[in-house]
Amino acid sequence: MILRLVLAFLAVLSASIGSMPAGAAHIAARLEAESMRPAPGSRVTLALSMVPERDWHGYWLNPGDAGAPADIAWTLPAGVRVGPLRYPVPQRLIVQGLMNYVYERPYALLMTLEVPRGVKPGTALRLSGKARWLACSPTICVPEQGPVSVDLVVGDGAVAPATRGRFDAWRAKLPLPLGQAASFETGGGKVRLAIPFPRGRPVTAPYFYPATDGVVDYAAPQAISRRGDRLIVDMKAASNGSGPGPVIDGVIAIGPDRGLAISARPGRVPAGGIPIAAADDTAPDGSWRIFLVALGGALAGGLLLNLMPCVFPILSLKALSLARSGETDSHARIEALAYTGGVILSCVALALLLLGLRAGGMAAGWGFQLQDPRMVFVLLLLVTAISLNLAGLFELRAIGLGEALTRGQGATPAFWTGVLAALIATPCSGPFMAGAVGAALLLPAAGAVAVFAGLGLGLALPFLAIGFVPALRRLLPKPGAWMERMRHILSVPMFLTALGLAWVLGRQAGVDHLVIGLGAALLLGLALWWVGARQASAKRYSWAPLLPVVAIAGALILLAPMTNTPATAAPGGDAGAEPFSEARLAALQAQRKPVFLYFTADWCLTCKVNEQAAIERPAVRRAFADSGIAVMVGDWTNGDPAIGRFLEARGRSGVPLYLFYRRDGQIETLPQVLTPGLLTGLAA
């Protein structure tokens, strides 16, 4: 407490001396507005973006045993108001036995700007102020300050998509209001809280950050347990405090960068229940447990991806190529390792791209690239070429595809086949994957990349096992003419995958672009037929007919306006589902009406199978209607950011996701593979 007063005095002293020299700040501060053209009478979010230097940190609203929060002394136009700073969920840092509630990574403090109703469009609004904050390293603390400002012009309230994404990412880290009263009691040198929390909702490494000062011993460990629909928090009372007042405010962290804002009043607190392990200083926010669970789910999900129609033909023919070629044990192991390397490196590259997009504010997840019609167009042409190759129309000796799938040998063809398998797997999702990828994106970057590498290892595991276990290779059928027929048969699921991608393209970008996609696929097929004929005649430059097609496809990707167009009918419309919105969901919950909510996308194969096999079955519809269960569907085909935020808030980065909201407020997360019996059982 004394240390905090000293630091606060230093901050005031620094302000009286003057501003810091340019470039001397250890935390760079910048004021941003979500809309540069706020409408009259509107409310606009402002952000004080804070970027600490390496090994430096800033402080939360209640800094803990030491530190000081940020503040801004505003100079505003007449009638303009700016609300208080809103802080994201902090981290913990213990320095010499003192508990600090800090931010060691870039963060943003959000505020709400209120624009007067009577202001005229075109009016300039300059928001300026002097911001003060405390920047600390493990060895020194420096009070810092600087002018911040942003120039706005009253207008139509438009928000740039990139800015919206950046602010959405900041908002996602704010604690959500709990909406229900918590209770606390004191005695025996302890402060105990009972926090309402649905028993079916997962919680990871919980910790209570008290916003009310002087109530608890910050550095003392907390014991958190679960008893029914309550989280019970046992804390050591502050030794030099006067005791809590009528309210204890704070934030209960329920996962990395996730928390609930609570207000607790005096009341009965039940005995502790099932203990929940809290994060320690060697594993911040329980990251190791999340990492191990996510890695296990990624391995299992990648393994099951091999059964999907987009991957199974490639795996099957690659495995049979070993039987045909009669590889030695050493060559089989080399091919298996090369194939595995291609798969894993592709998944790592996808992880890095995904993390980069999320750092830029996009709510991106598994399959994010399929939300762009141009990427769907490219995949349509690629899968069409693979299908024609498997059908025997041509051979792709340039990189070993085709020959590598059925006859090729060596590390290079195997590597590129692995790259191809990983790329073709992206339209598919399966059990374990959504939870694993969602958990991975809560981890630090290194952990997330490792989980994606685990996904690649799971995808490559069958071929890796065949390459390293001779007994498995001996189980493969003997080579013969039937292998060529099998190759042609396995082209069928690839053609079906191409047909599915064409359907997705039509749903995303409209009928005109569906015709363009099918026309390009037809043109590609004709060019590849010509290539195959030239290959059969052993002509030089057999690939020449393909060059104009590549040029035309590139021009279409770069020049054709393939923008997302809303689908004409929401998925699940035949089942009486209404489109998802958080406001409508909250209204149904307030009416104590049970809700089955599912999130889908046209490019998600698992989603479509579940809809046809379970959700849209007549028996399920009747059961839901008879029991008064409302059905809501969120269509993520075009990357709706509202759905992305909702998924991210529940620890998911992709679809499918199936939730059942019971009348009593409990939320049940359903498996990723649905059956009619499972759904009709909800109505019982």
WOHU-V852144 format. One record per residue. OMEGA is omega in whole degrees, 0 to 359 (* if undefined). BURIAL is # if it has 24 or more other C-alpha atoms within 12 Angstrom, else .. D_LAST is the distance of its C-alpha to the last C-alpha in Angstrom with 2 decimals. Layout:
omega=OMEGA burial=BURIAL d_last=D_LAST
omega=OMEGA burial=BURIAL d_last=D_LAST
This chain:
omega=179 burial=# d_last=56.38
omega=180 burial=. d_last=60.14
omega=179 burial=. d_last=59.68
omega=178 burial=# d_last=57.38
omega=178 burial=. d_last=60.04
omega=180 burial=. d_last=62.66
omega=177 burial=# d_last=60.63
omega=177 burial=# d_last=60.00
omega=178 burial=. d_last=63.78
omega=179 burial=# d_last=64.51
omega=178 burial=# d_last=62.25
omega=179 burial=. d_last=64.18
omega=178 burial=. d_last=67.45
omega=180 burial=. d_last=66.52
omega=181 burial=# d_last=65.76
omega=181 burial=. d_last=69.16
omega=181 burial=. d_last=70.97
omega=184 burial=. d_last=69.57
omega=177 burial=. d_last=67.40
omega=175 burial=# d_last=67.09
omega=181 burial=. d_last=69.11
omega=177 burial=. d_last=67.45
omega=183 burial=. d_last=65.42
omega=185 burial=. d_last=65.44
omega=176 burial=# d_last=61.81
omega=171 burial=# d_last=59.60
omega=181 burial=# d_last=56.50
omega=182 burial=# d_last=56.86
omega=180 burial=# d_last=55.45
omega=179 burial=# d_last=54.86
omega=180 burial=# d_last=53.56
omega=175 burial=# d_last=51.35
omega=181 burial=# d_last=49.73
omega=176 burial=# d_last=46.64
omega=177 burial=# d_last=48.44
omega=180 burial=# d_last=52.21
omega=183 burial=# d_last=52.24
omega=180 burial=# d_last=50.13
omega=176 burial=# d_last=49.74
omega=179 burial=# d_last=51.25
omega=184 burial=. d_last=48.92
omega=174 burial=# d_last=46.50
omega=186 burial=# d_last=45.12
omega=179 burial=# d_last=45.81
omega=172 burial=# d_last=44.86
omega=179 burial=# d_last=47.86
omega=168 burial=# d_last=47.91
omega=183 burial=# d_last=50.51
omega=185 burial=# d_last=50.18
omega=181 burial=# d_last=51.43
omega=180 burial=# d_last=52.50
omega=170 burial=# d_last=53.87
omega=177 burial=. d_last=56.47
omega=179 burial=. d_last=55.78
omega=174 burial=. d_last=55.57
omega=181 burial=# d_last=55.46
omega=171 burial=# d_last=52.67
omega=191 burial=# d_last=51.92
omega=176 burial=# d_last=50.13
omega=177 burial=# d_last=46.97
omega=171 burial=# d_last=47.02
omega=189 burial=# d_last=47.58
omega=182 burial=# d_last=49.64
omega=183 burial=# d_last=49.28
omega=182 burial=# d_last=52.42
omega=177 burial=# d_last=54.60
omega=180 burial=# d_last=54.69
omega=179 burial=# d_last=54.41
omega=177 burial=# d_last=51.98
omega=172 burial=# d_last=53.10
omega=180 burial=# d_last=54.22
omega=172 burial=# d_last=55.76
omega=191 burial=. d_last=58.57
omega=164 burial=# d_last=58.09
omega=191 burial=. d_last=60.67
omega=173 burial=# d_last=58.83
omega=181 burial=. d_last=59.89
omega=177 burial=. d_last=59.99
omega=181 burial=. d_last=56.64
omega=179 burial=# d_last=54.63
omega=176 burial=# d_last=52.34
omega=182 burial=# d_last=50.61
omega=182 burial=. d_last=47.82
omega=177 burial=. d_last=47.58
omega=175 burial=# d_last=47.00
omega=189 burial=# d_last=43.41
omega=172 burial=# d_last=43.24
omega=178 burial=# d_last=40.91
omega=185 burial=# d_last=39.39
omega=172 burial=# d_last=42.47
omega=177 burial=# d_last=43.38
omega=178 burial=# d_last=45.16
omega=178 burial=# d_last=48.73
omega=179 burial=# d_last=50.77
omega=179 burial=. d_last=54.53
omega=176 burial=. d_last=56.89
omega=180 burial=. d_last=54.30
omega=179 burial=. d_last=53.31
omega=178 burial=# d_last=49.75
omega=174 burial=# d_last=49.67
omega=198 burial=# d_last=46.75
omega=171 burial=# d_last=47.87
omega=179 burial=# d_last=47.40
omega=178 burial=# d_last=49.16
omega=177 burial=# d_last=47.89
omega=182 burial=# d_last=48.32
omega=181 burial=# d_last=46.30
omega=173 burial=# d_last=46.35
omega=186 burial=# d_last=46.44
omega=177 burial=# d_last=44.94
omega=178 burial=# d_last=46.18
omega=176 burial=# d_last=45.59
omega=177 burial=# d_last=48.58
omega=181 burial=# d_last=48.82
omega=180 burial=# d_last=51.18
omega=180 burial=# d_last=52.90
omega=187 burial=. d_last=52.05
omega=182 burial=. d_last=55.70
omega=185 burial=. d_last=56.79
omega=174 burial=. d_last=58.07
omega=182 burial=. d_last=56.92
omega=179 burial=. d_last=59.37
omega=178 burial=. d_last=59.99
omega=177 burial=# d_last=60.37
omega=176 burial=# d_last=58.45
omega=177 burial=# d_last=59.69
omega=181 burial=# d_last=57.48
omega=180 burial=# d_last=59.46
omega=176 burial=# d_last=59.42
omega=180 burial=# d_last=60.49
omega=177 burial=# d_last=57.75
omega=179 burial=# d_last=58.24
omega=179 burial=# d_last=56.35
omega=178 burial=# d_last=57.05
omega=182 burial=# d_last=57.16
omega=169 burial=# d_last=57.35
omega=178 burial=# d_last=57.92
omega=185 burial=. d_last=57.92
omega=186 burial=. d_last=61.58
omega=174 burial=. d_last=62.21
omega=183 burial=# d_last=60.73
omega=172 burial=# d_last=62.14
omega=183 burial=# d_last=61.53
omega=178 burial=# d_last=61.23
omega=178 burial=# d_last=61.30
omega=177 burial=# d_last=61.89
omega=175 burial=# d_last=61.80
omega=181 burial=# d_last=58.67
omega=173 burial=# d_last=58.50
omega=181 burial=# d_last=56.89
omega=180 burial=. d_last=58.33
omega=175 burial=# d_last=56.06
omega=181 burial=# d_last=56.86
omega=184 burial=# d_last=54.93
omega=187 burial=# d_last=53.37
omega=178 burial=. d_last=50.17
omega=183 burial=# d_last=47.82
omega=179 burial=. d_last=47.40
omega=178 burial=. d_last=45.98
omega=182 burial=. d_last=47.03
omega=181 burial=. d_last=44.18
omega=178 burial=. d_last=45.64
omega=178 burial=. d_last=45.96
omega=179 burial=# d_last=42.40
omega=180 burial=# d_last=41.19
omega=179 burial=# d_last=43.43
omega=176 burial=# d_last=42.29
omega=179 burial=# d_last=38.60
omega=177 burial=# d_last=39.23
omega=181 burial=# d_last=40.91
omega=182 burial=# d_last=38.20
omega=181 burial=# d_last=35.55
omega=175 burial=# d_last=37.42
omega=175 burial=# d_last=37.45
omega=178 burial=# d_last=35.20
omega=177 burial=# d_last=32.31
omega=183 burial=. d_last=32.21
omega=178 burial=. d_last=29.59
omega=176 burial=. d_last=29.05
omega=184 burial=. d_last=28.31
omega=171 burial=# d_last=31.05
omega=180 burial=# d_last=31.91
omega=177 burial=# d_last=34.04
omega=173 burial=# d_last=37.08
omega=181 burial=# d_last=39.37
omega=179 burial=# d_last=42.73
omega=179 burial=. d_last=44.72
omega=180 burial=. d_last=46.45
omega=181 burial=. d_last=47.45
omega=168 burial=# d_last=43.88
omega=184 burial=# d_last=41.69
omega=180 burial=# d_last=37.96
omega=169 burial=# d_last=35.17
omega=187 burial=# d_last=31.49
omega=178 burial=# d_last=29.80
omega=181 burial=# d_last=26.23
omega=184 burial=# d_last=24.41
omega=185 burial=# d_last=20.67
omega=181 burial=. d_last=20.08
omega=184 burial=. d_last=18.38
omega=182 burial=# d_last=21.37
omega=176 burial=# d_last=24.24
omega=183 burial=# d_last=27.71
omega=175 burial=# d_last=30.97
omega=182 burial=# d_last=34.19
omega=176 burial=# d_last=33.66
omega=180 burial=# d_last=36.81
omega=175 burial=# d_last=37.65
omega=182 burial=# d_last=40.52
omega=173 burial=# d_last=42.01
omega=176 burial=# d_last=43.46
omega=187 burial=# d_last=45.04
omega=171 burial=# d_last=48.27
omega=184 burial=# d_last=49.80
omega=184 burial=# d_last=46.69
omega=173 burial=# d_last=46.00
omega=188 burial=# d_last=48.10
omega=186 burial=# d_last=47.19
omega=182 burial=# d_last=48.45
omega=180 burial=# d_last=46.75
omega=178 burial=# d_last=43.63
omega=174 burial=# d_last=40.22
omega=184 burial=# d_last=37.62
omega=181 burial=# d_last=34.05
omega=182 burial=# d_last=31.00
omega=179 burial=# d_last=27.28
omega=182 burial=# d_last=25.85
omega=180 burial=. d_last=22.21
omega=180 burial=# d_last=22.14
omega=164 burial=# d_last=25.94
omega=180 burial=# d_last=28.72
omega=182 burial=# d_last=31.68
omega=177 burial=# d_last=35.09
omega=183 burial=# d_last=38.20
omega=175 burial=# d_last=41.52
omega=180 burial=# d_last=45.16
omega=178 burial=# d_last=46.73
omega=183 burial=# d_last=49.73
omega=183 burial=. d_last=52.97
omega=181 burial=. d_last=55.07
omega=179 burial=. d_last=52.58
omega=182 burial=. d_last=52.58
omega=182 burial=# d_last=48.90
omega=174 burial=# d_last=46.02
omega=182 burial=. d_last=46.24
omega=183 burial=. d_last=43.56
omega=169 burial=# d_last=41.41
omega=177 burial=# d_last=40.84
omega=177 burial=# d_last=39.95
omega=181 burial=# d_last=39.08
omega=173 burial=# d_last=36.87
omega=178 burial=# d_last=34.39
omega=181 burial=# d_last=34.51
omega=180 burial=# d_last=31.24
omega=179 burial=# d_last=32.76
omega=179 burial=# d_last=35.96
omega=179 burial=# d_last=36.88
omega=180 burial=# d_last=33.55
omega=179 burial=# d_last=33.35
omega=177 burial=# d_last=32.18
omega=184 burial=# d_last=34.78
omega=169 burial=# d_last=34.36
omega=183 burial=# d_last=36.28
omega=177 burial=# d_last=36.17
omega=181 burial=# d_last=37.57
omega=181 burial=. d_last=38.62
omega=182 burial=. d_last=35.82
omega=176 burial=. d_last=34.27
omega=182 burial=# d_last=33.35
omega=177 burial=# d_last=31.42
omega=180 burial=. d_last=32.76
omega=182 burial=. d_last=32.22
omega=181 burial=. d_last=29.26
omega=183 burial=. d_last=28.87
omega=174 burial=. d_last=31.90
omega=182 burial=# d_last=31.64
omega=177 burial=. d_last=34.71
omega=178 burial=# d_last=36.75
omega=173 burial=# d_last=38.99
omega=187 burial=. d_last=42.61
omega=179 burial=. d_last=45.73
omega=178 burial=. d_last=46.06
omega=186 burial=. d_last=42.64
omega=175 burial=# d_last=42.11
omega=176 burial=# d_last=38.54
omega=187 burial=# d_last=37.21
omega=182 burial=# d_last=38.28
omega=180 burial=# d_last=38.97
omega=178 burial=# d_last=35.46
omega=182 burial=# d_last=34.04
omega=183 burial=# d_last=36.70
omega=178 burial=. d_last=35.94
omega=180 burial=# d_last=32.18
omega=180 burial=# d_last=32.93
omega=178 burial=# d_last=35.64
omega=178 burial=# d_last=33.46
omega=180 burial=# d_last=30.77
omega=178 burial=# d_last=33.59
omega=180 burial=# d_last=35.15
omega=180 burial=# d_last=31.94
omega=178 burial=# d_last=31.14
omega=178 burial=# d_last=34.73
omega=181 burial=# d_last=34.73
omega=177 burial=# d_last=31.69
omega=180 burial=# d_last=33.39
omega=179 burial=# d_last=35.88
omega=181 burial=# d_last=33.41
omega=183 burial=# d_last=33.10
omega=180 burial=# d_last=35.25
omega=183 burial=# d_last=37.39
omega=188 burial=# d_last=38.49
omega=180 burial=# d_last=38.34
omega=182 burial=# d_last=41.48
omega=179 burial=# d_last=43.57
omega=183 burial=# d_last=42.59
omega=184 burial=# d_last=43.15
omega=176 burial=# d_last=46.57
omega=178 burial=# d_last=47.66
omega=181 burial=# d_last=46.89
omega=179 burial=# d_last=48.71
omega=177 burial=# d_last=51.67
omega=179 burial=# d_last=52.38
omega=182 burial=# d_last=52.55
omega=188 burial=# d_last=54.88
omega=181 burial=# d_last=57.21
omega=184 burial=# d_last=57.54
omega=169 burial=# d_last=57.34
omega=181 burial=. d_last=58.89
omega=182 burial=. d_last=56.75
omega=179 burial=. d_last=58.22
omega=178 burial=. d_last=57.70
omega=179 burial=# d_last=54.10
omega=179 burial=# d_last=53.42
omega=179 burial=# d_last=55.16
omega=180 burial=# d_last=53.05
omega=179 burial=# d_last=49.83
omega=179 burial=# d_last=50.86
omega=177 burial=# d_last=51.96
omega=179 burial=# d_last=48.71
omega=178 burial=# d_last=46.76
omega=178 burial=# d_last=49.06
omega=180 burial=# d_last=48.47
omega=185 burial=# d_last=44.69
omega=180 burial=# d_last=44.74
omega=177 burial=# d_last=47.39
omega=179 burial=# d_last=45.48
omega=177 burial=# d_last=42.32
omega=178 burial=# d_last=44.49
omega=177 burial=# d_last=46.12
omega=179 burial=# d_last=42.74
omega=180 burial=# d_last=41.77
omega=178 burial=# d_last=45.06
omega=180 burial=# d_last=44.63
omega=179 burial=# d_last=41.08
omega=177 burial=# d_last=42.24
omega=179 burial=. d_last=45.21
omega=180 burial=. d_last=43.15
omega=176 burial=# d_last=40.81
omega=177 burial=# d_last=43.93
omega=175 burial=. d_last=45.08
omega=180 burial=# d_last=41.97
omega=174 burial=# d_last=39.86
omega=186 burial=# d_last=36.10
omega=179 burial=# d_last=36.51
omega=179 burial=# d_last=34.29
omega=182 burial=# d_last=33.94
omega=184 burial=# d_last=34.88
omega=183 burial=# d_last=36.55
omega=181 burial=# d_last=39.54
omega=173 burial=# d_last=37.52
omega=178 burial=# d_last=37.07
omega=181 burial=# d_last=40.77
omega=180 burial=# d_last=41.66
omega=177 burial=# d_last=44.98
omega=177 burial=# d_last=43.39
omega=178 burial=# d_last=41.17
omega=179 burial=# d_last=44.43
omega=180 burial=# d_last=46.15
omega=177 burial=# d_last=43.35
omega=180 burial=# d_last=43.35
omega=180 burial=# d_last=47.06
omega=181 burial=# d_last=46.78
omega=175 burial=# d_last=44.06
omega=179 burial=# d_last=46.05
omega=178 burial=# d_last=49.13
omega=180 burial=# d_last=47.31
omega=180 burial=# d_last=45.97
omega=176 burial=# d_last=49.50
omega=179 burial=# d_last=50.90
omega=179 burial=# d_last=48.61
omega=176 burial=# d_last=49.52
omega=183 burial=# d_last=53.15
omega=182 burial=# d_last=54.50
omega=175 burial=# d_last=56.20
omega=183 burial=# d_last=56.46
omega=185 burial=# d_last=56.02
omega=186 burial=# d_last=58.64
omega=180 burial=. d_last=59.22
omega=177 burial=. d_last=56.48
omega=178 burial=# d_last=55.73
omega=185 burial=# d_last=52.58
omega=174 burial=# d_last=52.65
omega=180 burial=# d_last=55.40
omega=182 burial=# d_last=53.48
omega=186 burial=# d_last=50.31
omega=185 burial=# d_last=52.13
omega=188 burial=# d_last=55.66
omega=179 burial=# d_last=56.37
omega=174 burial=# d_last=57.30
omega=186 burial=# d_last=57.82
omega=185 burial=# d_last=56.20
omega=177 burial=# d_last=56.51
omega=180 burial=# d_last=54.60
omega=179 burial=# d_last=51.89
omega=182 burial=# d_last=51.60
omega=174 burial=# d_last=51.23
omega=176 burial=# d_last=48.70
omega=176 burial=# d_last=46.62
omega=180 burial=# d_last=47.00
omega=180 burial=# d_last=45.90
omega=180 burial=# d_last=42.81
omega=180 burial=# d_last=41.71
omega=182 burial=# d_last=42.39
omega=181 burial=# d_last=40.56
omega=187 burial=# d_last=37.50
omega=176 burial=# d_last=36.96
omega=186 burial=# d_last=34.94
omega=172 burial=# d_last=32.42
omega=182 burial=# d_last=29.74
omega=179 burial=# d_last=27.58
omega=178 burial=# d_last=25.45
omega=190 burial=# d_last=26.90
omega=185 burial=# d_last=29.23
omega=179 burial=# d_last=27.66
omega=182 burial=# d_last=27.18
omega=180 burial=# d_last=30.60
omega=177 burial=# d_last=32.47
omega=178 burial=# d_last=30.84
omega=180 burial=# d_last=31.85
omega=184 burial=# d_last=35.26
omega=172 burial=# d_last=35.98
omega=183 burial=# d_last=35.62
omega=168 burial=# d_last=38.44
omega=187 burial=# d_last=42.18
omega=182 burial=# d_last=43.65
omega=178 burial=. d_last=44.92
omega=180 burial=# d_last=41.56
omega=179 burial=# d_last=39.80
omega=179 burial=# d_last=42.47
omega=179 burial=# d_last=42.14
omega=177 burial=# d_last=38.40
omega=175 burial=# d_last=39.15
omega=175 burial=# d_last=41.88
omega=176 burial=# d_last=39.34
omega=177 burial=# d_last=37.25
omega=178 burial=# d_last=40.46
omega=178 burial=# d_last=41.18
omega=179 burial=# d_last=37.81
omega=183 burial=# d_last=38.54
omega=190 burial=# d_last=42.01
omega=180 burial=# d_last=41.13
omega=181 burial=# d_last=41.07
omega=177 burial=# d_last=44.51
omega=179 burial=# d_last=45.78
omega=179 burial=# d_last=44.87
omega=181 burial=# d_last=46.60
omega=186 burial=# d_last=49.66
omega=182 burial=# d_last=50.02
omega=182 burial=. d_last=49.02
omega=181 burial=. d_last=51.54
omega=178 burial=. d_last=49.50
omega=179 burial=. d_last=46.75
omega=179 burial=# d_last=49.41
omega=177 burial=. d_last=50.79
omega=180 burial=. d_last=47.45
omega=180 burial=# d_last=47.79
omega=178 burial=. d_last=49.28
omega=180 burial=. d_last=53.03
omega=179 burial=# d_last=54.42
omega=181 burial=. d_last=55.27
omega=181 burial=. d_last=55.17
omega=182 burial=. d_last=51.48
omega=177 burial=# d_last=50.79
omega=177 burial=# d_last=52.06
omega=178 burial=. d_last=49.82
omega=177 burial=# d_last=46.83
omega=180 burial=# d_last=47.78
omega=179 burial=# d_last=47.75
omega=182 burial=. d_last=44.38
omega=173 burial=# d_last=42.83
omega=184 burial=# d_last=44.06
omega=178 burial=# d_last=41.32
omega=177 burial=# d_last=38.38
omega=174 burial=# d_last=40.72
omega=178 burial=# d_last=41.48
omega=175 burial=# d_last=37.75
omega=177 burial=# d_last=37.49
omega=178 burial=# d_last=40.43
omega=178 burial=# d_last=38.78
omega=178 burial=# d_last=35.64
omega=176 burial=# d_last=37.92
omega=178 burial=# d_last=39.71
omega=178 burial=# d_last=36.48
omega=179 burial=# d_last=35.68
omega=178 burial=# d_last=39.26
omega=179 burial=# d_last=38.88
omega=184 burial=# d_last=35.66
omega=192 burial=# d_last=37.34
omega=176 burial=# d_last=40.87
omega=185 burial=# d_last=40.84
omega=182 burial=. d_last=42.30
omega=181 burial=. d_last=45.86
omega=172 burial=# d_last=45.13
omega=178 burial=# d_last=43.11
omega=178 burial=. d_last=46.33
omega=180 burial=# d_last=48.36
omega=179 burial=# d_last=46.17
omega=177 burial=# d_last=46.34
omega=178 burial=. d_last=50.08
omega=178 burial=# d_last=50.66
omega=178 burial=# d_last=48.79
omega=178 burial=. d_last=50.94
omega=178 burial=# d_last=54.08
omega=179 burial=# d_last=53.14
omega=178 burial=# d_last=52.64
omega=180 burial=. d_last=56.09
omega=180 burial=# d_last=57.69
omega=173 burial=# d_last=56.17
omega=178 burial=# d_last=57.34
omega=177 burial=# d_last=60.80
omega=179 burial=# d_last=60.50
omega=179 burial=# d_last=59.62
omega=179 burial=. d_last=62.64
omega=176 burial=. d_last=64.93
omega=180 burial=. d_last=63.61
omega=180 burial=. d_last=64.35
omega=179 burial=. d_last=67.89
omega=179 burial=. d_last=68.29
omega=176 burial=. d_last=69.27
omega=179 burial=. d_last=69.69
omega=182 burial=. d_last=67.32
omega=182 burial=# d_last=64.69
omega=184 burial=# d_last=62.18
omega=181 burial=. d_last=64.28
omega=183 burial=# d_last=62.22
omega=185 burial=# d_last=59.19
omega=178 burial=. d_last=60.92
omega=180 burial=. d_last=60.80
omega=178 burial=# d_last=57.07
omega=179 burial=. d_last=56.43
omega=180 burial=. d_last=58.57
omega=179 burial=. d_last=56.75
omega=178 burial=# d_last=53.30
omega=178 burial=. d_last=54.54
omega=179 burial=. d_last=55.91
omega=181 burial=. d_last=52.62
omega=185 burial=# d_last=50.73
omega=190 burial=. d_last=53.32
omega=183 burial=. d_last=54.25
omega=182 burial=. d_last=51.43
omega=181 burial=. d_last=49.24
omega=178 burial=# d_last=45.90
omega=178 burial=# d_last=43.88
omega=176 burial=# d_last=40.13
omega=181 burial=# d_last=39.17
omega=179 burial=# d_last=35.73
omega=183 burial=. d_last=33.76
omega=177 burial=. d_last=33.80
omega=180 burial=. d_last=30.08
omega=178 burial=# d_last=27.38
omega=181 burial=# d_last=25.35
omega=182 burial=# d_last=22.07
omega=179 burial=. d_last=23.60
omega=181 burial=. d_last=22.64
omega=178 burial=# d_last=18.94
omega=181 burial=# d_last=19.60
omega=175 burial=# d_last=19.79
omega=183 burial=# d_last=22.21
omega=181 burial=# d_last=24.71
omega=165 burial=# d_last=24.14
omega=182 burial=# d_last=26.15
omega=179 burial=. d_last=25.93
omega=179 burial=. d_last=26.94
omega=178 burial=. d_last=24.17
omega=179 burial=# d_last=21.56
omega=179 burial=. d_last=23.10
omega=179 burial=. d_last=23.07
omega=178 burial=# d_last=19.34
omega=178 burial=# d_last=18.79
omega=177 burial=. d_last=21.35
omega=182 burial=. d_last=19.42
omega=180 burial=. d_last=16.37
omega=178 burial=# d_last=14.44
omega=184 burial=# d_last=11.85
omega=168 burial=# d_last=13.76
omega=183 burial=# d_last=13.62
omega=177 burial=# d_last=17.30
omega=181 burial=# d_last=19.22
omega=187 burial=# d_last=22.96
omega=173 burial=# d_last=24.93
omega=182 burial=# d_last=28.53
omega=181 burial=# d_last=30.34
omega=181 burial=# d_last=32.26
omega=183 burial=# d_last=29.27
omega=180 burial=# d_last=28.84
omega=179 burial=# d_last=25.66
omega=184 burial=# d_last=24.12
omega=179 burial=# d_last=25.18
omega=180 burial=# d_last=23.97
omega=180 burial=# d_last=20.42
omega=182 burial=# d_last=20.49
omega=186 burial=. d_last=21.82
omega=186 burial=. d_last=19.90
omega=191 burial=# d_last=16.36
omega=186 burial=# d_last=16.07
omega=177 burial=# d_last=18.08
omega=181 burial=# d_last=16.83
omega=181 burial=. d_last=16.31
omega=179 burial=. d_last=13.03
omega=178 burial=# d_last=11.62
omega=181 burial=# d_last=13.46
omega=181 burial=. d_last=12.21
omega=178 burial=# d_last=8.47
omega=181 burial=# d_last=9.64
omega=181 burial=. d_last=12.07
omega=182 burial=. d_last=10.12
omega=179 burial=. d_last=7.91
omega=180 burial=. d_last=11.25
omega=176 burial=# d_last=10.90
omega=179 burial=# d_last=14.56
omega=177 burial=# d_last=15.92
omega=181 burial=# d_last=19.17
omega=174 burial=# d_last=21.53
omega=182 burial=# d_last=24.62
omega=183 burial=# d_last=27.37
omega=183 burial=# d_last=29.74
omega=184 burial=# d_last=31.99
omega=175 burial=# d_last=34.91
omega=178 burial=# d_last=34.35
omega=184 burial=# d_last=33.14
omega=178 burial=# d_last=34.37
omega=178 burial=# d_last=31.70
omega=177 burial=# d_last=29.03
omega=178 burial=# d_last=31.38
omega=181 burial=# d_last=31.61
omega=179 burial=# d_last=27.85
omega=182 burial=# d_last=27.44
omega=179 burial=# d_last=30.43
omega=179 burial=# d_last=29.19
omega=175 burial=# d_last=26.19
omega=179 burial=# d_last=28.53
omega=178 burial=# d_last=28.04
omega=182 burial=# d_last=30.89
omega=180 burial=# d_last=29.32
omega=8 burial=# d_last=26.45
omega=170 burial=# d_last=23.79
omega=182 burial=# d_last=21.59
omega=182 burial=# d_last=17.82
omega=175 burial=# d_last=16.34
omega=180 burial=# d_last=13.05
omega=181 burial=# d_last=13.95
omega=182 burial=# d_last=11.62
omega=183 burial=. d_last=12.62
omega=177 burial=. d_last=14.70
omega=178 burial=# d_last=16.65
omega=181 burial=# d_last=15.65
omega=180 burial=# d_last=16.07
omega=175 burial=# d_last=14.72
omega=185 burial=# d_last=17.01
omega=179 burial=# d_last=15.58
omega=180 burial=# d_last=17.96
omega=174 burial=# d_last=20.59
omega=186 burial=# d_last=19.77
omega=173 burial=# d_last=16.47
omega=177 burial=. d_last=15.01
omega=180 burial=# d_last=12.86
omega=178 burial=. d_last=10.65
omega=183 burial=. d_last=10.36
omega=178 burial=# d_last=9.50
omega=176 burial=# d_last=7.01
omega=177 burial=. d_last=5.21
omega=183 burial=# d_last=5.54
omega=184 burial=# d_last=3.80
omega=* burial=. d_last=0.00
